[in-house]
Amino acid sequence: MTLLWLIGLLLCITVLAHMRSGLLNGCIATAVYLLAMTVFSPAHWLLMLVLWVIFLGIAIPLNLPDWRRANISTPTFHWFRKVLPPISDTEQEALEAGTVWWDRELFNGRPDWNKLHAFPRPALTTEEQNFIDGPVEQLCAMTREWEVTTAFQDLPLDVWEFIKENGFFGLIIPKEHGGKGFSAFAHSQIVMKLASRSGDLGSTVMVPNSLGPAELLLQYGTDEQKNHYLPRLAAGKEVPCFALTSPEAGSDAGAMPDKGIVCMGEWEGKQTLGLRVTWEKRYITLGPVATLLGLAFKVYDPEHLLGEEEERGISLALIPTETPGVEIGRRHFPLNAAFMNGPNSGTDVFIPMDYLIGGQDMIGQGWVMLMNCLSVGRSISLPAGSTGAAKMASMTTGAYARIRQQFGLPIGEFEGVQEALARIGGNAYVMDAARRMTAGAIDQGEKPSVLSAVVKYHLTERMRQCLNDAMDVHGGKGICMGPKNYLGRAYQSIPISITVEGANILTRSMMIFGQGAIRCHPYLLQEMTATQDPDVNSGIERFDKLLFEHVGFGVSNAASSLLLGLTGGMLAKTPGNAETKGYYQQLSRLAAAFATLADTTMLMLGGELKRRERLSARLGDVLSNLYLASATLKHYHDQGSPEEDLPFVRWGVEDLLARTEQSMHEILLNFPNRVAGVLLRIVVFPLGRHLAPPSDRTGAEIARRLMTPGASRDRLLAGCYRSNDPEDVTGLLNSTLEQVIAADALTARMRKASKAGDIEADPQQDPVAAALASGTINEAEAEQLNAAIAARRAVIEVDDFSAEEMNPQHDTSVPLKT
């Protein structure tokens, strides 16, 4: 009985912590239990004395603010100041940029699922939908990838003109400045559809509408700058680019050598205060054709023309490329992609102060400006382009797997191919869900700095997986380049999106958790700010309150992790129907475990965590997987929870849950303190690891949905460019899929008749002709079958070239060496 009372005491404390009852309420409840135990239990008086001493030794000091502040908070305050990792100016500005959103809920360890469902479902206006159905559809139809990448190594002139005349460069520019004034979701939908047709087309349109002069002008430009440039950008009279990356400063933007010296110079015949700028930039999309150059550089004021401070920080300027001294270099050639990209430079180029975005007052604010714009642009462009590629892979690979036959069966009926199809379809569903939810957050006014890194990294990586799997299924069809190849260029260009706007290795290992831990944690950033308070007494007072709220927060999450782990998440408040309720429960459990792991890791490592990149990366993976799973469930909910889409939801969420457990397992295996790692494993995995990846059955259901036209496939492919024109490279696939499926019944009838001996078995005779001769099918049916066979053969065909076509300068009179 004494043991039962002790277990009850531990359970009481754990439940109180899980319920976040508060320090005083928790102490009162524990005291009441101990009193009841003293009076009614058979426990020995010595045991009770020990328990009371322990309880009172903890409860009394913690509830005496002055004693607690003097003996606990003040020493901790000074220790915290000592171990706090050094934060550079650029890191500080990055931390302060943007906003936090659902990522804060996940860091809190107790996500409110009703709050998630209450976020508005992203939707297009009639005007936005008409633009997508009209100009966007038309632009996709007039673009041929092989022509772009091989014949011209550029978009054709008529495509460039169409883009400019129809306002594709002004999607985000307000109507009062001549732009479309579209929502972030519409921007995402447009880029996704263009990218599903051509990566070069998507890149050309996305850059002016993400990190570029228009976004910077809208947020920081002077009225004069806005009124002059925004209408010209919207009308395509100006082609913008933005130059950030230097040869010696890629990821470390704070080390950029590009500089502008404050000085007096001659401008339009007058002595004017300005800057003499020297720079060298590369990898600049649209750079070779840009008329307006956005430029990042560091400003120095050696003559103190602006004040006492000499180093003024990173600043941004808009410079017309016709300005004397601006050198637009030759083109880069990124993996045979045809979008315009190249270097530019300048030496002692004089510009007036009003070329600075926002004017002279914005000197030194460039990094903050960039971080705020990146948090929006990176949330839209690359996730949309990656999702467009994944949808294209789903459409084409599903159709090809149904059309292509081996051993008398569509190749999509073989389990090895189904495994690849499942990954393609499952990943595409998760990517679309995350893309939609993040774009919707931007339309609610968020600037999700942490989540922008999450979707940039994970959606480009999942796009890589989709295209790899698509190539595996297509085999020889995918590797032979030519007009009939709809996958090759997308596959070839995968590393471009992996590399740009924050290289994926850096984003995963340093940015997601490194930034998220401070920005999204409910107490850490406030504690750091308190320790930097120049008034030490005021800082200690604030720190004391935050510290003990933080301790309670940590104890609560540990208790929740343990209880939810023991009950399979059943104690969590979750929505969802019978099919999805369990997923919400597991996510609640893993969110509490993540909060516990994150807090403990930061406590034990402090500033060392910046150098433990693999540990940080795995913690970032956990946060990312929780976000992607949240988005997947919300997407299913927003679409009305259609039962036929459940295989996609199952695959996506089960894959993410299993990955999350695996990442946590690896964190604990490599935890810097082995004893702490063992104790944490009890809290995080009290019943061990038990979440399995998606089943083969779920994968087979996804494969069949990709191969079969229907509502579920249509929802997955919504927003992807889909042609049914047999003269189009992907239109042939779609039209052939319909023909092959329509002919299935006739093929089955022929097979049955052949087995029954109703059709004479003559290997020299065409099977359709033999079936027609035997009366198994009529002439109309024979024509239908022959058309399906011809279409299937056209799909299977690959391109070949003569020596002259491969190399027009090759002298055919000289034999080729072998």
Secondary structure, DSSP 8 states (H G I E B T S, - for coil): -HHHHHHHHHHHHHHHHHTT--HHHHHHHHHHHHHHHHHHS---HHHHHHHHHHHHHHHHHHT-HHHHIIIIIHHHHHHHHHHS----HHHHHHHHSSB--HHHHHHTT---HHHHHHS------HHHHHHIIIIIHHHHHT--HHIIIIIISS--HHHHHHHHHTTGGGSSS-GGGTS----HHHHHHHHHHHHHH-HHHHHHHHGGGSSSHHHHHHHH--HHHHHHHHHHHHTTSS-EEEE--BTTBSS-GGG---EEEEEEEEETTEEEEEEEEEEEEEEEETGGG-SEEEEEEEEE-TT-SS-S-SEEEEEEEEEETTSTTEEE-----GGG--S-EEEEEEEEEEEEGGGBTT-GGGTT-HHHHHHHHHHHHHHHHHHHHHHHHHHHHHHHHHHHHHH-EETTEEGGGSHHHHHHHHHHHHHHHHHHHHHHHHHHHHHTT--BHHHHHHHHHHHHHHHHHHHHHHHHHHTHHHHS-STT-SSHHHHHTHHHHHHSSS-HHHIIIIIHHHHHHHHTSTTHHHHHHHHT-SSHHHHHHHHHHHHHHHHHHHHHHHHHHHHHHHHTTTTS-----TTTHHHHHHHHHHHHHHHHHHHHHHHHHGGGGGT-HHHHHHHHHHHHHHHHHHHHHHHHHHTT--GGGHHHHHHHHHHHHHHHHHHHHHHHHT-SSHHHHHHHHHHH-TT--------HHHHHHHHHHHHS-SHHHHHHHTTS-----TTSTTHHHHHHHHHHHHTHHHHHHHHHHHHHT-S---TTS-HHHHHHHHTSS-HHHHHHHHHHHHHHHHHH------HHHH-TT--TTS----
